[in-house]
């Protein structure tokens, strides 16, 4: 995929969102993170909604160098692939954005893709509540992201542009139009080029907009829709869903 296509898609979506649009430089930064963590062979695509709105001020925050991750982007983004999102010790000079608690719910998804989950305590290695020493927790997160890449598991957002800004989500009509526009003008081709064995759609809101095109991309039996991790479901059902991530990713490893 190229930046010209990404920019063209961004302009289409900006016509929908108007002055609520995220800066182009932020969209480009998010894509740089995504490309950094793209596996050489993609086995499973985790297709989520979008990252969180990243402002010019957010991007101005520089990150400390992580020796284990040479070439990783060094600007702050509100995106799970940016380790500093939720980890204050990784921003340089103590200049950490406000309201930057990270996305523990998506870290749980990533963790469950390659680890068996028996209870909420299973996530202790990557959560502040379970591993209070930040250096150890960050190492666990780095190891997790590296192993996900090695196993061909890749996180992709259906929308190239942030749908959430300070917790505010657009109307359903605008949400659906943005998802479809992004999918048809960029993300669908991104998934097609990756040629995954399986696609896991994270959230029914995405699925209703793009599910009809998935059979032609990966086949009728090669995609699964799983509710959002913050969906109002019994804890037993959330646990079942985490186990489903693990079983799907395990079954779709390239031999």
C-alpha positions, 0 to 999 in steps of 0.5 A: 500500500502507498501513502498516495492511496492513504491520503486519498482515502483520508481526504474522502473521510475528511469530507464526511467528518469536516473539522472533526477530522484527525490531522493527516500527520497523525493518520500517517503516524498510525500507519507507520506503527502498523507497518512496523508491526506487520508480519512478513507472513500474515496468518491472522488479521485482527480487524478493529474499529479505529485508534483514538484521536491523536492530536498535534500536541500528542505527536509532539511528545517524543518517546524514549529509545527502546533498544529491542525495537530498532526503527520503531516510530518515536512519536506518541500516538494513541494506538495500542502499537505505541507502547507509550500509550498507557506507559508514562515512563516511555515518554522523554523528558516527562512530557506525557499527554493527559488522559493517556491510560492506554487500551488495556482491553485491546492488550487483553485481546493481543495477549489471548491470541497467543496465551491460554486465558483461564481467568482475569488473573491470566492477564497480570503480566501486561496490566498495571494491576497485575505487574506494578513494576513498569519496566517488567510490564513493558518488557512483557508487552514488547515480548508479546508484540514481537511474538505476535509478529513472529506468529503472523498476527496483525492488528488492522483498523477498519477506519484509517482515521480516529472515530473517538475524540475525548470519548465522543463517538460520531452518530451511527450514520456518520460512523457507518459512512466512515467505516465503509469509506475507509474499507472500500478505499483503503483497508479492504485492499490492505487485507487483500494484499496481506492474504491472511488465513483468517480475519477476526472482526472485533465488533459487530458495528464493523461487521455490519458494514464490511462483512458482505465483502469478506467471503470474497477476500478470505472465504466464507469459513475464514472469518469470525466476528467477536463482540467488542471487549467493552461490550456489555456481556457476562464475564463468562462470555468475555472469557469465552471470547478470549479463548476463541481468539486463542483457538483461532490464532492457534489453528491458523498458524502457517505450517 
